[in-house]
Amino acid sequence: MNQSEGTMKDTDRKVDSLPDAFASEDEAAEFWDTHSLADYEEFLEAVDLDVSIERRHFEIEVDRQSFLALRQSAEKQRRPIKDLASEILKRELMKA
């Protein structure tokens, strides 16, 4: 079957129009989950972007008992676990 008989080439397929705005991040995510950015290249604009990565995150392994104690203490103090863990490490390392 040729194009005049009802089939379309991939380059002739219909592309949905790009919304002017999305009502929410979820709506934008849903749109981009089902559409290809390649179909909207004409709408892309170059931007200058400065990125400063000042904070790094490190992962250390701790035993279960230490983690549970840390979590319990953080909950009592109503603090994030990572903040309490960092504070404890700094304090103990200053003693070393």
C-alpha positions as a Markdown table, in Angstrom:
| # | Residue | x | y | z |
|---|---|---|---|---|
| 1 | Met | 0.0 | 0.0 | 0.0 |
| 2 | Asn | 1.4 | 3.4 | -0.8 |
| 3 | Gln | 1.0 | 6.8 | 0.9 |
| 4 | Ser | -2.0 | 7.7 | -1.3 |
| 5 | Glu | -3.8 | 4.5 | -0.3 |
| 6 | Gly | -3.9 | 5.5 | 3.4 |
| 7 | Thr | -0.5 | 4.7 | 4.9 |
| 8 | Met | 1.9 | 7.4 | 6.0 |
| 9 | Lys | 5.7 | 7.4 | 6.1 |
| 10 | Asp | 7.2 | 7.8 | 9.5 |
| 11 | Thr | 8.3 | 11.4 | 8.6 |
| 12 | Asp | 4.7 | 12.3 | 7.7 |
| 13 | Arg | 3.2 | 11.2 | 11.0 |
| 14 | Lys | 1.1 | 13.6 | 12.9 |
| 15 | Val | 2.8 | 15.3 | 15.8 |
| 16 | Asp | 0.6 | 16.7 | 18.6 |
| 17 | Ser | 1.1 | 20.5 | 19.1 |
| 18 | Leu | 3.2 | 21.5 | 22.0 |
| 19 | Pro | 1.1 | 23.0 | 24.9 |
| 20 | Asp | 1.9 | 26.6 | 25.8 |
| 21 | Ala | 2.1 | 25.6 | 29.4 |
| 22 | Phe | 1.4 | 22.6 | 31.7 |
| 23 | Ala | -0.9 | 22.9 | 34.6 |
| 24 | Ser | 1.5 | 20.8 | 36.8 |
| 25 | Glu | 4.7 | 18.9 | 36.8 |
| 26 | Asp | 2.7 | 15.7 | 36.6 |
| 27 | Glu | 0.9 | 16.9 | 33.5 |
| 28 | Ala | 4.3 | 17.8 | 31.9 |
| 29 | Ala | 5.7 | 14.4 | 32.9 |
| 30 | Glu | 2.7 | 12.6 | 31.4 |
| 31 | Phe | 3.1 | 14.5 | 28.1 |
| 32 | Trp | 6.8 | 13.8 | 27.8 |
| 33 | Asp | 6.3 | 10.2 | 28.8 |
| 34 | Thr | 4.3 | 9.8 | 25.6 |
| 35 | His | 6.1 | 12.2 | 23.2 |
| 36 | Ser | 9.6 | 12.5 | 21.8 |
| 37 | Leu | 11.6 | 15.6 | 22.4 |
| 38 | Ala | 13.0 | 15.0 | 18.9 |
| 39 | Asp | 9.6 | 16.0 | 17.5 |
| 40 | Tyr | 9.8 | 19.4 | 19.1 |
| 41 | Glu | 13.4 | 20.4 | 18.3 |
| 42 | Glu | 12.2 | 23.6 | 16.5 |
| 43 | Phe | 11.0 | 24.9 | 19.9 |
| 44 | Leu | 14.2 | 24.3 | 21.8 |
| 45 | Glu | 16.2 | 27.3 | 22.8 |
| 46 | Ala | 19.9 | 27.4 | 23.8 |
| 47 | Val | 20.5 | 28.7 | 27.3 |
| 48 | Asp | 23.6 | 29.7 | 29.2 |
| 49 | Leu | 23.8 | 27.7 | 32.4 |
| 50 | Asp | 26.2 | 28.0 | 35.2 |
| 51 | Val | 26.3 | 25.1 | 37.6 |
| 52 | Ser | 28.1 | 25.2 | 40.9 |
| 53 | Ile | 28.2 | 22.0 | 42.8 |
| 54 | Glu | 29.3 | 23.0 | 46.2 |
| 55 | Arg | 27.9 | 20.1 | 48.2 |
| 56 | Arg | 28.8 | 16.5 | 47.8 |
| 57 | His | 27.1 | 13.5 | 49.2 |
| 58 | Phe | 29.0 | 10.4 | 50.4 |
| 59 | Glu | 27.7 | 7.0 | 51.3 |
| 60 | Ile | 29.1 | 4.9 | 54.1 |
| 61 | Glu | 28.0 | 1.5 | 55.3 |
| 62 | Val | 26.9 | 1.1 | 58.9 |
| 63 | Asp | 25.6 | -1.9 | 60.7 |
| 64 | Arg | 21.9 | -2.3 | 61.3 |
| 65 | Gln | 22.0 | -1.7 | 65.0 |
| 66 | Ser | 23.9 | 1.6 | 64.5 |
| 67 | Phe | 21.5 | 2.7 | 61.9 |
| 68 | Leu | 18.4 | 1.9 | 64.0 |
| 69 | Ala | 19.9 | 3.8 | 67.0 |
| 70 | Leu | 20.7 | 6.8 | 64.8 |
| 71 | Arg | 17.2 | 6.8 | 63.3 |
| 72 | Gln | 15.6 | 6.6 | 66.8 |
| 73 | Ser | 17.8 | 9.5 | 68.0 |
| 74 | Ala | 17.0 | 11.6 | 64.9 |
| 75 | Glu | 13.3 | 11.0 | 65.4 |
| 76 | Lys | 13.4 | 12.0 | 69.0 |
| 77 | Gln | 15.3 | 15.2 | 68.1 |
| 78 | Arg | 13.0 | 15.7 | 65.0 |
| 79 | Arg | 16.0 | 16.1 | 62.8 |
| 80 | Pro | 17.0 | 14.5 | 59.5 |
| 81 | Ile | 19.2 | 11.4 | 60.0 |
| 82 | Lys | 21.9 | 12.7 | 57.6 |
| 83 | Asp | 22.3 | 15.9 | 59.7 |
| 84 | Leu | 22.6 | 14.0 | 62.9 |
| 85 | Ala | 25.0 | 11.5 | 61.4 |
| 86 | Ser | 27.2 | 14.3 | 60.1 |
| 87 | Glu | 27.2 | 16.1 | 63.4 |
| 88 | Ile | 28.1 | 12.9 | 65.3 |
| 89 | Leu | 30.9 | 12.1 | 62.9 |
| 90 | Lys | 32.4 | 15.6 | 63.1 |
| 91 | Arg | 32.2 | 15.6 | 66.9 |
| 92 | Glu | 33.8 | 12.2 | 67.2 |
| 93 | Leu | 36.5 | 13.0 | 64.6 |
| 94 | Met | 37.5 | 16.2 | 66.5 |
| 95 | Lys | 38.2 | 14.0 | 69.5 |
| 96 | Ala | 40.4 | 11.6 | 67.5 |
